[in-house]
Amino acid sequence: MLSDITLIGGGAIGLLTAREFINAGMTVTVIDKGEVGKESSWAGGGILLPLYPWRQHQAITQLVTQSLGLYPTLATELTETTGISPEWNPCGLLITQNPDVAAAVNWCNRNKIAFEEASKSILTGLNTSPDHALWLPHIAQIRNPRLIKSLKQDLVQRGVRLIENCQLSAINIRNNRVNSIDTNLGNLPINQLIITAGAWTTDLIKQFLQMMRNEIPAIAPVKGQMLLFAAKPDTLRKIVLDGEQYLIPRMDGHILAGSTVEGNTFDKSVTSEANTQISDFALNLLPVLKNYPLVKHWAGLRPGTPNGIPYIDRHPEIDNLSINAGHFRNGLAMAPASAKLITDLILDRPTSIDPKPYQLVRLA
């Protein structure tokens, strides 16, 4: 069966891109080497804002600010169509230490992000040394495993073909077009192919698309380990960023603590060193956590790129090949806008943000 769009990679980026094409009336197939959404999209924390966004490249801000406006409607639609809430929660973000507060304030003003100086009441219960602490009351989080579950259900209901545990063995190209791909489950004809394979994108391209030469995106795996505490509801009501680490409260009361940044490894094993370091941070910052058990420790692989800027572009020579990958630590925060941008580019629609920063040719 020939779909209008075939995506390699079924994380949040791939699923949201598939949804954009379904909304545009296209037929879509998504293949994944494992289970849909069980890599970085499942493992992350779900904060819908970069850590210290004023320290990030403007290209990241473009995608993040547009996504902030798209998430409320997306969450509502997914809940209504599937009965599975992704738990989009505008619980607010407290950033305890901002030595570059002027840059922070300028960024918030420029991007119309509400903020205020953190009051003593907001800091109550936290063991920290505040430095120009800022409270961003409308910043949201999303429970990424539930987002993936609701997206998957929504796409299946709307006729998207999801092929899991599908191992790629060849990408067949003739006359500067991808004609088909070979997999362990058979050959698939291709009309338009989009690679949304996250941290595996560069390895996939090197193995199957050697003719890309200078257009190989610089994406490398960056491991992050996280912990989960089984706290009661309202133990913590807001996201707290303290230095380079954070606590994230879920609606059921559980609290995530993260995370490490470990580069250039596909090893997802967890370590006792990370467990100790993250738990020490969490219990020191929020002492009441000592009353609750640590119930889970896991690792995920972020698709790291130079400056954290993703590649969202049509290939300059292979007519029907595109890439939407490399979102590093901010995949969920940039995902809706990234999906919209690649869809607009492939369908030759006007784009709502400047596509140039995400082009493959910036590598040449």
ABEGO torsion letter per residue (X at the ends): XBBABBBBEABAAAAAAAAAAAAAGBBBBBBBABBBGABAAAABAGBABBBGAAABBAAAAAAAAAAAAAAAAAAAAAAAAAGBBAGBBBAEBBBABBAAAAAAAAAAAAAGBBBBBBBAAAABGBBBBBBGBBBBAABBBBBAAAAAAAAAAAAAAAGBBBBBGBBBABBBBBGGBBABBBBAAEBBBBABBBBBAEAAAAAAAAAABAAAEAABBBBBBBBBBBBBBBBBBGABABBBBBEABBBBBBAAGBBBBOBBBBBGBABABBBAAAAAAAAAAAAAABAAAAABBBABBBBBBBBBBBGGBBBBBBBAABAABBBBBGAEAAAAAAAAAAAAAAAAAAAGBBBABBAAAABAAAAX
